[in-house]
Every structure is written in structure tokens, then in C-alpha cells.
Amino acid sequence: MTTETAPALVATGLTKRFGSRTVLTDADLVVGVGEIHALVGPNGSGKSTMVKILSGFHEATQVDTLSVRGHDFPSSPTAQSVADLGVRVVHQDLGLIPELSILENVALAAGFEHRGVLVNWKESRARCIQALEAVGLDRSPDVLVGSLAVWERVAVSFARALYDGLDHLGLLILDEITAALPRDQVISVLDIVRKVKALGAGVLYVSHRFEEIFEIADRVTVLIDGKVVASDAISAFTVDSLVTLVAGHEIVATDSESTGVFGEPLIAAEHLESERLHDVSLSVRSGEIVGIIGRAGCGRSALGRALFGLEKLSGGTLELNGVRMRRFTVQEAMKNKVAYVPQDRFGSGILPAGTVKENATLINLPAVSNGGFISKRREVEQATALVRDYDVRPADIQALMAQLSGGNQQKVLVARWMANPPRVLVLDEPTEGVDAGARAIIYRLVDELRRRGSAVLVLTSSIEEAVQVCDRVLQMSEGRIVATFEDERLSTHNIEQALLVGGTTIGHEQ
């Protein structure tokens, strides 16, 4: 087999151990040239480890074959040596520098063209324009990345992968690149993926979004507990059969339908003002789940932070759990049984260097303390119950949180509030980057709180999630609430149309 006819990737017998823990076992994966190959599996299945091996950040403990376009992996791979082999990776966080231009971001990774000791800006610019044209992004290379829409930033990351030319691209790995994107921007990104495929590249597409996989993938490999349990053409599966296979059991949709009878408002905000919020008024009643949706930068995360005392308010009035908030702080929020799960779980939600036990009990120390001292027995009991009841993997309360997959970190973040259930729960992108099984567990938690009479505010970019989970959905744009969707108006179609036109003509205008 020549390098011209060799698959984009051949990996056989791939095994990886961390100490005594095996995270990949004898895994096989083949990605063809001009093929989009989806890699799916539950959180903690080994997908991230496989991506890190293929990108040179981890070295396999054992491997039979590992090659890109017929070229064997180096014996002691590094990120640079694997990149030299033609592997390019676009991660969810994209790794771009907002303060630099498109040209600077695209050329920085590969190294600027030089003329002697000086940067050859003319050649670097020409190659950048060629890469932008290849992915269909009609933007000047001089535009700052920070000014771009999120999907355009994804396109810049694709262009960076193509900067050296298609001849130097052996395998393109796309790791959860649409996890934080609303549907309208996902469509644009998938169009770019198709363009890259049409150029002849082999694409490994890692995602939890099954609707995207069926829309774009040619083949799919399923990884469970570090083992490949299925690998076939996408046509061999249905959405339901793939979800069942990945989850290990049939996912039954949570019956989150309420009676429509709600109690007193537990969130009552009038004319809130801050640097990013403008005249925001809303209420969420006991037993009610309200969603906030909008395009990136609409202000929904700022609203969530404000309701937990993290965003300074300059005007308006706010009552939480029946108490008027004056000098509002995080301590006051927690005192009044307000809970908050941030979108940036790694940066703001967890203690990465802490154990599962420490993270599970951190917000509820009085319950695991005795006479002002932490009771190790109570701490272990509470953490063990959380891991057991919410299927956290690995089921080890001494495991470091940084070693858990994103979905299992999210289970801990949400479930730890259940030891002392809040009256008000604010969730920012609660199921971003989690698998179907973890999503079902999180929805179950939300429904449990609703049934106990809590008020839940779900900040989400997923229209499907908003329609499935919420009693009402409010649309935000530029820091304002511009439309309300409820009863017969609460539908995927209506919200999609509102996001496209700006939101002030569909639903109840504010």
C-alpha cells in the first residue's frame, strides 16, 4: 500500500494505562481518506485519551499499528512530531488569541513564512487567504479574531489546520467543536466540515450530538469503557439504536411535564441593570422551569451570574426565595438557598486538583462537620452516595476531579446541591459536552427539584433542550429579554425563527 492510497489513520491494538487504571484496551480505529468518521461514547469512555494519543500529548502504553497516511507514528511522539506527520486538531476551546488578527492566529501555529530573519508577510498573507477560501470564510486576514462570531472562529481554526496546504494534512481531528454553538451556527460549521472532506481529508469527528453525527458522518465507532464495541457505516444505525448502545441501556425521556400549577415567585427581578444587562425583568415560580436562550453574547450568562451575586448590579430590584436582595453577595445567595452551576465548570465550578469527595462536599461543609471540624465519616458517606446515586465514573471518591470526563464532572457539580436542596437553582449550559446518559441524569435532577417546589432557571444555547425541559422560554438579545415562548408558542420552529430574525416578532414581545 502506497502513502497515496493509505487510509488517513490506522490504529490497532491501542492500549493506555495510567498507573493501575486502564482507560483504553486493544482499541482499533481506521479513518479513510475523504471520510468523516464519528467517534462516540459516554463520558469517561476513553475518547479524550484517544484524541490525546493521536495528537501526541499522551503516548500509548501498547500499540500494534499506528500510522497516518502510511507513515508510522514516531516511537516517542510529541505534539510537534505528530503535527509534522500531518495530524491537526481543532479543540472545543479552539485555542485562538482574540487580540490577534486572523492572519496572526492562522500563521502562528505553523510558523510564519520567513525571508532570512524577517517575517515574509506577503507570503504568509497569501497562504492565509488561500486557507480561508478553502473553508469558505469571506473575511479579511486583518480582522481581529475577538470580533468574529463563534462559528467564524471555528472556521479560523480550520484554516489554521489547512495553512500548510492539503498535502501536509493527513488527519483532521475535530473534538467537540460544536458543543457550545446554537443550531444556526452549527449548520455553518458542518458546511465547513463537508468542504474539508471534499478536499480529500480524513476527518475524525468527536461529538455527543447524535443529530449532527447522522447528518454528517460516513462511519461511526463506539467506544465504551475504553473498548471499541461497534464500528460500522452510519447507515447501519438509527439514532435510537446508537443512543441505546452508547448509554448501555435504553434512555427513557424524563417525564418533566408539570401540572401547570405553580407557587409563589422564588425569582422576582425588576428592571435589572449592569454592564451587560439592560432593563431585565423576569419571574420564576415555585415548581417552574424557565429557560433563557439567545445567541452567543446575548447576556444569559451575565444574568445567571447576577442572580448568584457574581455580577454587580447597578439598578433594579431583586427578590430571591422571598427575600429582597440589597448588598447582594454569593454568601447572601447561598444563605437564601440559591444554587448556581456555571458554564465554565473547569475554570469556575470545580477544584481540579481536589478529589471527587472534596468537590462533592465543598458547598455543604456544615452537613459533614461536627463541632466545627469536618467529619471524615460524614464526608465519605455523602460523597459515596452521590457517586452511587448519579453514576459518577470512575466510582472512586478519591479520584482527582481533573481526571474525570467533562460529563462526570458536571454530574458532581449539579448533584452536590441535592444534599441540601436549593429553593432556586440557576444552571448555565448544564448539558454542554455531556453524553446522553449524563444528560438524562441531569434532567432527572432538575425534575426532582421542580417536584420539591424549587424554581429552576436554565440558561442554554440548545433549542431542543429548552423546549424539552422548560415550562417557559425567554429569549435574550444584547442584554435584554425580547420575547417569551409558552403554551402553544413554545416550539422548536418558533424559537429557531426568532433567533434568525432577532426575536421581536415571534412569541410574546416584551
N, C-alpha and C positions, 0 to 999 in steps of 0.2 A: 504493500500500500504506500503510495507516494504522499507527500505532505499536501499536494493539491487535492487529493481525494480523501484524505483522512478526516474523521469527524472533528468537530470543534473541540470536543472534550471526550476523553475516555478515562474513566476511573473505575477500577475494580479492586475488590478486597480492601476497601478503605476502612481502617480502624483507628480510633483515637481514644486514649485513656488519659485521665487526669488523676494521678495517684492510683487509688484503688477503684475509681469510678470510670466505667466505660461509657462513653457518650456516642460513639459510632462503632458499629460492629459489621465488618465484612460488607460494606455498602458498595453497590455498583451504580454508576450513572454514566450514560452516554448521551451527548448532545450533538446532533447533526449540524452540518453547515447549512445555513439558511433555514434554521429551525428555531422555533420558540418552545422551549422545554420548561414546563412549570415544575417547581419543587414545592410540595406542600406537606404539612404535618402539624400536629398540635404543638403548642408552646412546650419547649423542653424536649422536642423530638430529635434535635441534633442538626437542624437546618443551619443555624448560625455557625456552629462549629465547622460544618462542611464548607460554608462560604469562606470562613477564615482560613481553612486549609487551602482552598482553591485560590485565594488571594495572597497567600504567603505569610499570613500572620500567625498561623499555627503549623506545626509540622506533624504529619501523620505518624502515629505510633507504628503502624504497619500498613503496607500497601502492596498490591500485586502489580498494577499498572496505573500510571497517572501521566497523561500526556495531553498536550494542546496542539491541534493540527499536526499530529505526528511527531512532535518534539517532546521528549521526556522532561518531566519536572527536574529541576536541579536536586542534587542529593540533600543539600541543606538549604531549602528555599527561604528567600526573604521576599518582602513586598516588592523590592526593586527587581530582583531576579525573575520573579513571576511576571511582573509588568513587562520586562524585556521579552518574555516568552509570548506576550500578546494578550494577557488577561487584563481586562478593565472591569472595574466595579463601580456601580452607582449605588450609594447607600441612601437610606431614608433621609438622613440629615444632610445629604448632598455634599457637604464639605466645601462649600463656597465661601468666599470672603465678601460680604455685602459692600464694603467700602471700596473695593477694586472694580475695575471695568470688566466687561465680558472677555475682552482680549487678554487682560492680565490673568483672570481666573483660568481661562482655557489653556493659555500657554505656560502658566506657572507649573502645572503638574508635570508636563512633558519636558519642560526646559525651553526657554526662548531660543529662537534662531540667533546665531551669533555671526558677526563679521569681525574676526580677530577677537579682541577682548570686549567689543561693543555689541550690544543687542541689535540685531538686524530687525528693526521694527517693521520694515516694509514686507519682508518675507513672513514674519510672524503674523502680521495682519492678514496677508493673503491666505495663509493656511487656516487662520481662524474663520475667515469669511467662507472658505470652502467647507469647513466643518459645519458651520451654521446653516449653509444652504443644504447640506446633506440631510440635516434633521428638520429642515423646513422652518427655521426660526428667522423671521424677517426683522432683525434688529441690528442696529449699528454696533460694531465691536467696542465702541467707546462708551456705551451706556453702562451706568453703574448697576451691578447685579442687585443691589439693595432696592432699586426702583422697579424691578421686574415682578410680574405675577408669579405665583408659586410654580405653575406649570412651565413658565418660561425659564425659571431657574433649573427645573428638571431638564429642560431642553439644553441648557448651557452645559449641564453635567454630561449629557450625551455627546455634545460637540467636543467636550474635553476628551472623551474616550476615542473620538474619531480624528483628533488633531494630527496624529502621526500618519493618518491615511488608513484606508481599509486593509491594505496589505499587512499592516502591523497589528490588526485586530484579530486575535484568534478566538477569544471567548468574551462576551459581554455578560456580566452578572448584574442583575437588577434586583436589589434587596429591599423589598417593601417600599418601593418608591412612591406608591400612590396612597400609603396608609393615612396621610393627613389631608388628602385632597378631596374637595367636593366633586360630585359627579361630573359637572360641566368641564372641570379641569382634567379629570381622569380621562375623558374622551380624547382631549388634545394629546395627552401623554401616550395613550395607546396608539394613536396615529403615528407618533414618532417611533414607537417600538416596531410598528409594521414597516416603516421606512428603513430602519436599520436591518430588519430581516430581509427586505427586498434587495439590500446591498450585498447580501450573501453571508452576513454574520451569523454565528451561532449564539443564541441568547438563552441564558438560564434565568428564569423569571420566578422569583420567590415572593409569594403573596399569601395572605389569608382570605383575600376577596375572591370567592369562588366564581362570582358572576363575571369578573374580569378574566379569570383563567379560561372559562368556557368561551369567552368572546375572542381570545387572542392566541391561546396555546395550541400547538400541534400535538404535543405529547405531555404526559404528566407522570412524575414519580412521587410516590407517597412514602414518607419517612415516619416511622413510629418507634419511639424508644431507641433511636439510633440504628434501626434496621429498615431496609427497603422492603415494604410489604406488597407493593404493586408498582408496575411501570408499564405504561401502555399508551396507545393513541388516545387523545381526549375523547374521541367518538365512542370509546369503549365504556365510558362512564356517563351517568346522569348527575345532575347537581346533588340530588338526594343520596345517591349511592356513594358519591365521593365524600360528602359530609359525614355520612354514617361510617365510612371507612376511616376517615381521619379522626373522628371523635371516639371511635372504638365502640360506639353504641348509637342507636338512633336518637337524634336530638329532637326532643319534643318541645315545640314552641311554648314559652311561658304564657300561661293564661293571665295576662296582665290587665285584662279588661276590668274596669272599675264599675261600680254601680251608678256612677254619675252623681252620687250624693256626697258632697264634700263638707268639711267642717269650716271652722274659722280660718282666716288667712294667717299663716305662720311666717310668710314673707310678705311684707307690705311696704313697697318702695314708691315714693312720690317725688318726681322731678329731680332725680339724682343727677349730679354734675361732678365731673372730674376731668382730668386732662384728656381722657379718651371716651368719656360718657357724656351724653347731652340730652337732658330732659327725659330721663328714663323713668317710666312708671310701670310697675307690674305688681301682681299679687299671685301667690301660690298658696292654695288652701290645704288644710289637713286632709291627707288621703289622696292628694292630687299630684300627678307628674306632669310638669310643664317643660317643654323643650325650647331651647334658644338655638336658632340656626342662622347661617349667613355665610357670605364669602369670607375668605381669609382677610383679617384686619377689620372685620365688622364691629368688633368691640365685645364679643361674647365672653372672651377670657377675662377682659378687664372687668366686666360685670361680676363674674364669679369671684375674682379676687376682691372686689369691693365688698361683696356680701360676707367675706370672711375677714375683713379688716386689713387686707393686704394692699388695697388700692385706696389712696387718700381721697375722700370726697370733699368737694368744695361747696356743695349745695344740695338741697333736697332733704327729705326726711326718710328714715328707715326704721321699721319695726321688724324684729325677728323673734319668733316664738312669743309674741305678745308684749315684748319689751322694747321700748323706744331706745335706739342706739344714739348716744351722744358722742362721747370721746371713744370712738369705736376702734378696738384693737382685736388682734387674734385671741388674746386671753378672754376678752369680753364675749367674743363669738362662741368660744368653746364653753365658757361658763353658762351660756344660754342655750347649750346643746345644739350648736350649729357645727356641721362637719363639712369638710372640703377635700376633694381629691383632685389635685392639679393635673393638667395635661402633661407637663414635663415631669414624669414620675421619677426619672433618674436624677434630674437636677434639683427638683424641689420636693419630691414626695418621699423618697426612701433615704436611708443611710446605707449607701452601697457597701461600705466596709463593715457594717453591722450584720449580725446574724438574723435569720428569719425570726427567731424568738424575740430579739431586741426590737425589731421593726414591728412585730405583731402587737407588742405590749406598750410601745413607746407613748402612745397618746392616751393611755388609760392606766398610768402608773399607780394612782390611788387604789385601784381594784386589785393590784398584785403586790401591794405593800402592807406592812404590818408595823405599826408604831414608828412610821417614818422611814422604815427600811424595806427594800424590795425583798419579797419572799420568793426565793428561788423555786419553791414548790408551786406556788400560785402562778408564777411566770411560765413555768414549764407546762402546767395544766392548761392555761389559756392558749398558749401558742400551739400546743399539741392538738387541742380541739379545733382551732382554726385550720390547721393543715389538714386534719382529717375531714372536717365538715365541708371544706371548699376545695378539696382535691388539689392541694398545692404540691407541685413536683419540683425537685425530689422531696419526699416526705421526711425531711430532716430539718428539725428546728435549729440545728447548729450550722446549717449551710449558710454561706455568705449571700446576702441579697444580690450582690453584683453577679453571682454565678447563676442566678435564676434567669429564665427567659422572661421577656417583657410581659407576656400574658400571666405568668405565675407571680411576678412582682405586682401586677395590677390586682390579682386576686387578694393578695395580702393587704394592699393599700385600701381596698374597698371593704373587705371583710373585717378588718381590725376595728372598724367603727361599730360592729354588731355586738361587741361585748358590753357596750353601754350605748344602746341605740339612740341616735340623734333625733331631734324633732325636725331639724332642717338639714337636708343633705344636698350639697352642690357638687355635681360631677362634671369635670371638664374633659371631653373626649374619652369617656370611660372604657370604650372598647377599641380604641385605636391600636392597631397592630396585634390584636389578640385573635386566637383561633375560635372556631365555632363552639367548642366545648366550654372554653373560658367565658365566651360571650354569654352563653346560656346561664352560667353560674352567676355572672354579674347581674343579668336581668332578673334572676331569681332573688338576689339580694335586694334589688330595687323594689321588687314587688312585695317582698316581706315587709320592708319599711312602709310602703304605701298602706298595706293592710293593718299595720300598727298605728296608722294615723299620722305618719310623718309627711312633710312636704318635701318633694324632690324636684330639683331643677337640673335638667340635663342639657349641657352645652355641647353641641355636636355639629360636625360638618356632614354627617351621614343622613340624607333624607330618609332612607329606609329605616334607620334606627329611630328617628324622630316619629315617624308615622306608626311604627310598630309598638313603641313603648309609651308614648305620651298621650295625655288627655287633651292638651292644647299645645300648639307650637307658635312661638313668636319669632318673627324674622327681624334681625338687626342689620343695619347698614350704616356705616360711618358713625358708629356710636349711638345710634337711635333705634328704637323699636318702630318699625314701619308697617308691620302687618301682623294679623293674628289669624291662625287657622284652627278651626274647631268644628265639631259636628260633621256635617257633610262636606265642608270645605277642607277638612283635614285629609289630604290625599297626596300621594307622591307627585301626580301630574300637576296639581295646583302649586305645590312648593317649587317644583322644577321650573315652571313657567315664571313664578315670581322672582326666582334667583336670576333668571335670564333677563327680565325686563326691569329689575330694580326693586320689585316687591311692593310697589304702592298701588297697584291696580288689581291685585288678586288677594282674596281674603278680606278681613275687616281692616280698613285703613285706621291708622292711629291718629 
